[in-house]
């Protein structure tokens, strides 16, 4: 299995190579070793600033831990892998867009159910973005690529609390028999229009 040390060595080699042709060969080698096509999911827990200011870091850290313990087994049950938890964010990948969306629906429903048993200040809500494409994957360490960037933009910057936003590529690869419904959305950031689908679930 290729690791982070090897990846960093290749990247450094690329950055120090003055010849464009040899840089391209290093680039190709990196993609051969680390390139994968996956469904990328990035989730962000809502209300970090407000809750931390109101109740302090211990309160929010306890919620982050509950969030991690809820999401990890659900992700794995849908053939997904958690790459990392970073603060109140979850970075994961799946073999298919269908698996990613069904996992996202499942843990949103799990949080909604759990929230009926907790006081409002301990309720957990997340926003999620999903894209599908070629990424550079360091197993359970990190991942890079346009699909990661877009999933992050959807989940962290555009999605509201409870939203699951996916790209056109994701929606196109989900079979109709999966019964996953969605509505279209458009959002502008710095005069750049981003569009895709918002998953409908109860």
Secondary structure, DSSP 8 states (H G I E B T S, - for coil): ---HHHHHHHHHHHHT---HHHHHHHHHHHHHHHEEEEEEEEEEETTHHHHHHHH-HHHHHHHHHHHHHHHHHHHHHTTEEEEEEETTEEEEEESSHHHHHHHHHHHHHHHHHHHTTS-GGG---EEEEEEEEEEEEETTTEEESHHHHHHHIIIIII--TT-EEE-HHHHHTS-GGG--EEEEEEEEETTEEEEEEEEE--
